Structure formats: structure tokens, C-alpha cells
């Protein structure tokens, strides 16, 4: 969870401050922006996308114009007023990928800094050196020439990575595969570092939202809506295969009711891990996918007043207007940064305990 006010239950004024840098050069501060939206989902290799609109006189006219996409990066800060007390939440740095002029101005699209890894693939497939660990491999995959890579912070145990591991050329996909294999979540945080950490469980939610009352001090705020709906048919079998010429595979199944194959049928989730170089790795990855799916019962879309502190992977709790209590892990969100009246959508994978 991003640092910010611990209690957002009162009136909260919302705004955004955007500044732009290119390399070490500051190109603009306090860009006049509207319609600032942060969309994030764990289903993308580059999870976070930011869009905003600036006046038409900010339309780029040369490669070094602040809103062009020749290496420009936006620093986005959510500006709050909580019961008269000013506060800020740093949302991070985002690389400009596109802009488009319209009658309303110029809309800029940015992606989080994982995009820098997507744009600079490795020249050749590779394997870890002797003595490699998760941390050393994350650093190797994030290291690029001219100092353009991402620094890395590993927040949990540093396991060894066997030399038989095989990586493809896509740095971002390799990082996703590596983290999936070792049960890690990852993200580029506002400090510009790639952070990796063990997936969080439901024992210690970082925020609580309530539709019944405002809760106790320290909770995040009000739950506006949490409608129920049917779920897609869930897997009861998980298959992981090694990439490339690897013939290694592992399959694990859930056979107890209501997922027994004789009645439920077989829904097989198949994953390919390009870096899986040993049978133990594909087996561990399959078990990790099964475990993660088994402790989640459904995905719920919550609507709350904007809470810019929330990040993918955070575990939150909520109480609905019927008294239903739920705990879930944030899988996606859409955050309107500069519109105090807009609602934030948060998709959570409900955890079972």
C-alpha cells in the first residue's frame, strides 16, 4: 500500500499534480491536467496505465516537448484535502507511450516502468550463472546498458535458482515467470525500484471499508457498492509446462466437491513458464497456481471513494450493507485521480479462511 493518510473517512478533496522529466532534465512542473485515471490489473505484464488530458497548447511540436514520447516520464501525485488537512499520495513515475490531439486537448498515455524492460529484450535466451538466486536473477534481468535498467528490492526470502533454468528474450515475461515460480508478487513502486514480495494472505488487511458504519479510526473509508454476480467456471486442474524445447510438465488437480471431475467436468488452466528448467520448478509452479486459486472463492468489484493508496496485491477487508464480511486481494483497480465525485472500482479476489 502506498504511504498516505491512515483515515479517509471524512471529506476528501481530490486533485492531481503532474511533472515531466526526460533523463535528468525537468521539462515541466504542474502540468494543467484533467481526467487523470490510473488503471491497473495483475493480468498485464506491465500492470499500470495512466491517462490524462492537457490543454491543446500542450500538443507536442518537437521531440523534446514535455508531452511527447521520446523518453519523457510523468511523475503523478494525488493531492488530497482530508477534513481541511492537506495530504499527498505519490503514485509513481510513468513512461509516455502515446499522445493524441482532440477537441478537448491532448490525451497522454503512460505505462509504468516495467515498459522499459518490454522495450529492451535480451539479445539471446540465457540461463542463470552458478550460485544464482531470485534476487541476483531479478537484478540481471533488470540490468541494461547506459544505466537504464531498474534497481531491485526483494522483500522476502531469497531462494536459489538452478542453472537448468531457461530464460527467453523478453525481460518482463521472464520476471513474471520467475516470480510465479516462487510465489511472488512484483511491481515498480513510486521509488522507481522493482519490488518483489511473497503473496499476501488475509491475516492482516491493510485497509477496511464499510457500508454499515464508518468503522474505527485507521480504516480507509466507505464502501459504496459490492454487487454479487456469477463467476466464470473455475479451474480444477492446473498444468504448467516448461518453455522452448523443454519436455517437462506438471499437473495438479482438485477433486473434492463441488469440483469433482465426474460432475463438474474438467477445467484445465495451462501455463507455460519459459524459464522453468527443472521438474521441481514446474511442479512448484503448478502447486502455487492451485494454492492461489484454492484460497480465492470469487472476484468482487467494490466501489469506494477514491483511495490512491491502494496497490495491486494489497489485501483489504469490507463490510457490505447486509453485514457480509469479505477479505480479498486487490487484482485490479480504476482510480479517477482528479474527480472528487467519481467512484473508484477495485476488483478483489476474495480469500477463504
PyMOL commands that set and color helices and strands:
alter all, ss='L'
color gray80, all
select helices_A, chain A and resi 56-58+115-118+134-142+145-147+171-181+261-264+279-294
alter helices_A, ss='H'
color red, helices_A
select strands_A, chain A and resi 12-22+25-28+33-41+48-54+72-82+85-102+105-112+152-154+184-188+194-198+207-210+221-225+237-242+249-253+268-273+296-305+315-319+325-336+343-351
alter strands_A, ss='S'
color yellow, strands_A
deselect
rebuild
show_as cartoon
